[in-house]
């Protein structure tokens, strides 16, 4: 009998090019957002310029640009829209709960997906990440604007560019990327190079729970694919064997993943005549496998762990 398996491919555990590009882009964005806070702290920026920039941006109480447009969309969310539009701690919590929680739930549901029909786990996961990004973006865009304006002001302060050019850069940044209206944060007792830190709560801080959500998807997805067991590492381009009910073999079962070569060997054995099976048994054993030869004439290449299924029920 033919070994039932899923022909979906699994990528290696290394980062793909799109992932690397996303990580690189995220690092650049994080650098811009953190520039007004980090640069003065490590001595390559002026704390007075940073403080003046952030306090000056707070005076743009009406907001502007794409950040303002997206923030207005958030204000229409039932029940919590008003709080989300204010930014700050509510956005941080909402971004983290929606993103990380949705990714965890989606990956958990995907574990039971047989490969047929809609994988609702993926639908939930990607919907959660998209929602998390929507919540986070107004704050992140504001943080980007603050960082770019700070960099422009530092260039003016160091006489690298003309003040009129700097003013034009600031105008273009706030009018395009934009900024959300937010209240002046309390100083919380910070002084010196740390005086600007309270601004970070509103200006770009949602970048970090959003990044954590994306990281959670990578970690949980990789954990799922490796079968939750380091004894059976994920193999590239693997097949997933199923039992007679059509469900994938458990992740802890060493037969859960098969390489294309292994899948072909199992299929040859299952379709063979009794005489051919005798020869194939020797071939399988000679290749170093510790197989389960089932009473119904099928085989799995590795002894099953206890899964609640009778070995003969496996296909």
C-alpha positions as CSV (number, residue, x, y, z in Angstrom):
1,X,0.0,0.0,0.0
2,X,1.3,3.4,-0.9
3,X,2.8,5.5,1.9
4,X,0.6,8.6,2.3
5,X,2.6,11.7,2.5
6,X,2.5,15.4,2.0
7,X,4.6,16.8,-0.9
8,X,4.9,20.3,0.6
9,X,8.5,21.5,0.8
10,X,10.1,22.7,4.0
11,X,12.9,25.3,3.7
12,X,16.1,24.9,5.7
13,X,16.4,26.5,9.1
14,X,18.7,29.2,7.7
15,X,17.4,32.7,6.9
16,X,16.1,33.2,3.4
17,X,17.0,36.2,1.3
18,X,13.6,38.0,2.0
19,X,14.1,37.4,5.7
20,X,17.6,38.8,5.6
21,X,16.4,41.8,3.7
22,X,13.6,42.3,6.3
23,X,16.1,42.0,9.1
24,X,18.4,44.5,7.5
25,X,15.6,46.9,6.9
26,X,14.4,46.5,10.4
27,X,17.8,47.2,11.8
28,X,18.0,50.4,9.7
29,X,14.6,51.5,11.0
30,X,15.6,50.7,14.6
31,X,18.8,52.7,14.2
32,X,16.9,55.7,12.9
33,X,14.2,55.5,15.7
34,X,16.8,55.1,18.4
35,X,19.2,57.8,17.0
36,X,18.0,60.7,19.3
37,X,18.4,58.5,22.3
38,X,21.5,56.5,21.6
39,X,23.7,59.0,19.8
40,X,23.9,61.4,22.7
41,X,24.4,58.6,25.2
42,X,27.5,57.2,23.3
43,X,28.9,60.7,22.7
44,X,28.4,61.1,19.0
45,X,25.4,63.4,19.3
46,X,24.4,66.5,21.2
47,X,21.8,65.9,23.9
48,X,20.6,69.5,23.5
49,X,19.9,68.9,19.8
50,X,18.1,65.6,20.7
51,X,16.0,67.2,23.4
52,X,15.2,70.2,21.3
53,X,14.2,68.0,18.4
54,X,11.9,65.8,20.4
55,X,10.2,68.7,22.3
56,X,9.9,70.5,19.0
57,X,8.1,67.6,17.4
58,X,5.8,67.4,20.3
59,X,4.6,70.9,19.4
60,X,3.2,69.6,16.2
61,X,0.0,68.8,18.1
62,X,-2.2,68.3,15.0
63,X,0.0,65.5,13.5
64,X,0.7,65.1,9.8
65,X,1.5,62.7,6.9
66,X,1.0,59.0,6.6
67,X,1.4,58.4,10.4
68,X,-1.6,60.7,11.1
69,X,-3.8,59.1,8.4
70,X,-3.1,55.6,9.9
71,X,-3.6,56.9,13.4
72,X,-7.1,58.2,12.4
73,X,-7.9,54.7,11.1
74,X,-7.0,53.2,14.5
75,X,-9.3,55.7,16.3
76,X,-12.3,53.9,14.6
77,X,-11.5,50.6,16.3
78,X,-14.5,49.8,18.6
79,X,-13.9,50.1,22.3
80,X,-10.2,50.8,22.3
81,X,-9.8,53.0,19.3
82,X,-9.5,56.2,21.3
83,X,-6.7,54.7,23.5
84,X,-4.9,53.3,20.4
85,X,-4.9,56.7,18.8
86,X,-3.2,58.2,21.8
87,X,-0.2,55.9,21.3
88,X,2.0,54.9,24.2
89,X,1.6,51.9,26.5
90,X,-1.7,50.9,25.0
91,X,-0.2,50.4,21.6
92,X,2.8,48.5,23.0
93,X,0.5,46.1,24.8
94,X,-1.9,45.7,21.8
95,X,0.9,45.2,19.4
96,X,2.5,42.5,21.5
97,X,-0.7,40.7,22.5
98,X,-2.1,40.7,18.9
99,X,1.2,39.8,17.2
100,X,2.8,37.2,19.6
101,X,-0.5,35.8,20.7
102,X,-1.8,35.4,17.1
103,X,1.5,33.8,15.9
104,X,1.4,31.3,18.8
105,X,-2.2,30.4,18.2
106,X,-1.7,30.2,14.4
107,X,1.3,27.9,14.7
108,X,-0.5,25.7,17.2
109,X,-3.5,25.3,14.8
110,X,-1.1,24.6,11.9
111,X,0.4,21.7,13.7
112,X,-2.8,19.7,13.0
113,X,-3.1,20.7,9.4
114,X,-2.9,17.7,7.0
115,X,-1.8,19.7,4.0
116,X,-5.3,19.5,2.4
117,X,-7.6,22.5,2.2
118,X,-7.1,25.9,3.9
119,X,-4.5,26.1,6.6
120,X,-6.4,28.3,9.1
121,X,-3.4,28.5,11.3
122,X,-1.6,30.4,8.7
123,X,-4.6,32.6,8.1
124,X,-4.7,33.5,11.8
125,X,-0.9,34.0,12.0
126,X,-0.6,36.4,9.1
127,X,-3.8,38.2,10.0
128,X,-2.4,38.7,13.5
129,X,0.9,40.0,12.2
130,X,-0.8,42.4,9.8
131,X,-3.1,43.7,12.6
132,X,-0.1,44.1,14.9
133,X,1.8,46.0,12.2
134,X,-1.3,48.3,11.6
135,X,-1.4,49.1,15.4
136,X,2.4,49.7,15.5
137,X,2.9,51.7,12.4
138,X,1.7,55.2,13.5
139,X,4.1,55.1,16.4
140,X,6.9,53.6,14.3
141,X,6.5,56.2,11.6
142,X,6.5,58.9,14.2
143,X,9.7,57.5,15.6
144,X,11.3,57.4,12.1
145,X,10.3,61.1,11.6
146,X,11.8,62.0,14.9
147,X,15.0,60.2,14.1
148,X,15.4,61.7,10.7
149,X,14.6,65.2,11.9
150,X,17.1,64.7,14.7
151,X,19.8,63.7,12.2
152,X,19.0,66.7,10.0
153,X,19.2,69.0,13.1
154,X,22.6,67.5,14.0
155,X,23.8,68.2,10.5
156,X,22.7,71.8,10.8
157,X,24.2,72.1,14.3
158,X,27.6,70.8,12.9
159,X,27.3,73.2,9.9
160,X,27.2,70.3,7.5
161,X,24.1,71.7,5.7
162,X,22.6,75.1,5.5
163,X,19.8,75.8,8.1
164,X,17.3,76.6,5.2
165,X,18.1,73.2,3.7
166,X,17.6,71.5,7.1
167,X,14.2,73.3,7.6
168,X,13.1,72.0,4.2
169,X,14.1,68.5,5.0
170,X,12.2,68.6,8.3
171,X,9.1,70.0,6.4
172,X,9.3,67.2,3.9
173,X,9.7,64.5,6.5
174,X,6.8,65.6,8.7
175,X,4.6,66.1,5.6
176,X,5.3,62.6,4.1
177,X,6.2,60.0,6.7
178,X,4.4,62.1,9.2
179,X,3.8,62.2,12.9
180,X,0.9,61.5,15.3
181,X,-0.4,64.0,17.8
182,X,0.7,63.1,21.2
183,X,1.0,64.7,24.6
184,X,4.3,65.8,26.1
185,X,5.5,62.9,28.2
186,X,6.5,63.3,31.8
187,X,10.2,63.6,32.5
188,X,10.0,60.7,35.0
189,X,13.0,62.2,36.8
190,X,15.4,61.4,34.0
191,X,18.3,63.9,33.5
192,X,21.3,64.3,31.3
193,X,21.6,61.9,28.3
194,X,18.5,60.0,29.6
195,X,16.2,63.0,29.6
196,X,14.8,62.0,26.2
197,X,13.9,58.4,27.1
198,X,10.3,59.2,28.1
199,X,9.7,60.2,24.5
200,X,10.5,56.7,23.3
201,X,7.4,55.4,24.9
202,X,5.3,57.2,22.3
203,X,7.8,57.6,19.5
204,X,8.6,54.3,17.9
205,X,8.5,51.9,20.9
206,X,5.9,49.6,19.2
207,X,8.7,48.6,16.8
208,X,10.1,46.3,19.5
209,X,6.9,44.2,20.2
210,X,6.3,44.0,16.4
211,X,9.8,42.7,15.9
212,X,9.2,40.3,18.8
213,X,6.0,39.0,17.0
214,X,8.0,38.4,13.8
215,X,10.7,36.7,15.8
216,X,8.2,34.6,17.6
217,X,6.9,33.3,14.2
218,X,10.5,32.3,13.2
219,X,11.1,30.6,16.6
220,X,7.8,28.8,16.9
221,X,7.6,27.9,13.2
222,X,11.1,26.4,13.4
223,X,10.3,24.6,16.6
224,X,7.2,23.1,15.0
225,X,9.0,22.0,11.9
226,X,11.8,20.3,13.8
227,X,9.3,18.1,15.5
228,X,9.9,19.5,19.0
229,X,12.6,17.0,19.4
230,X,16.3,17.5,18.7
231,X,16.7,13.8,18.1
232,X,14.9,14.1,14.8
233,X,16.1,17.3,13.1
234,X,14.2,18.7,10.2
235,X,15.3,17.6,6.8
236,X,15.1,19.9,3.7
237,X,12.3,19.1,1.2
238,X,10.8,16.5,3.4
239,X,7.6,14.4,3.2
240,X,5.3,14.1,6.1
241,X,3.9,10.6,6.5
242,X,0.2,10.1,7.6
243,X,-1.6,7.3,9.4
244,X,-4.8,5.6,8.1
245,X,-7.0,8.4,9.3
246,X,-5.2,10.9,7.2
247,X,-3.5,12.7,10.1
248,X,0.2,13.4,10.0
249,X,2.3,11.2,12.2
250,X,3.1,12.9,15.5
251,X,6.1,15.3,15.5
252,X,7.9,13.1,18.0
253,X,7.7,10.1,15.7
254,X,11.0,9.6,13.8
255,X,9.0,8.9,10.6
256,X,7.2,12.2,10.7
257,X,9.7,13.7,8.2
258,X,11.1,11.7,5.2
259,X,13.5,12.8,2.5
260,X,12.3,12.3,-1.1
261,X,14.7,9.3,-1.3
262,X,13.2,7.8,1.8
263,X,9.6,8.4,0.6
264,X,10.5,6.7,-2.7
265,X,11.9,3.7,-0.8
266,X,8.8,3.3,1.4
267,X,6.6,3.6,-1.7
268,X,8.6,0.9,-3.5
269,X,8.2,-1.4,-0.6
270,X,4.5,-0.8,-0.1
271,X,3.7,-1.4,-3.7
272,X,6.0,-4.5,-4.1
273,X,4.8,-8.1,-4.3
274,X,5.6,-10.4,-1.4
275,X,8.6,-11.8,-3.2
276,X,9.9,-8.3,-3.9
277,X,9.4,-7.3,-0.3
278,X,11.8,-10.0,0.9
279,X,14.6,-8.4,-1.2
280,X,13.6,-4.9,-0.2
281,X,13.7,-5.8,3.5
282,X,17.3,-6.7,3.0
283,X,18.0,-3.4,1.1
284,X,16.3,-1.3,3.9
285,X,18.2,-3.1,6.7
286,X,21.5,-2.8,4.7
287,X,21.0,1.0,4.6
288,X,21.1,1.1,8.4
289,X,17.4,1.7,9.1
290,X,15.6,0.2,12.1
291,X,12.3,-0.3,10.4
292,X,8.8,-1.3,11.4
293,X,7.4,-3.9,8.9
294,X,3.7,-3.8,9.5
295,X,1.3,-6.8,9.2
296,X,-0.6,-5.1,6.4
297,X,2.5,-5.2,4.1
298,X,3.6,-1.6,4.7
299,X,6.7,-0.2,6.3
300,X,8.1,2.8,8.2
301,X,11.8,3.2,8.1
302,X,12.2,3.9,11.9
303,X,10.7,2.2,14.9
304,X,7.6,4.1,16.1
305,X,7.6,5.8,19.5
306,X,4.4,5.1,21.5
307,X,1.8,7.3,20.0
308,X,-1.5,5.6,20.9
309,X,-1.7,4.0,17.5
310,X,-1.2,0.3,16.9
311,X,1.9,-0.1,14.6
312,X,-0.2,-2.0,12.1
313,X,-2.5,1.1,11.7
314,X,0.4,3.2,10.3
315,X,0.6,3.8,6.6
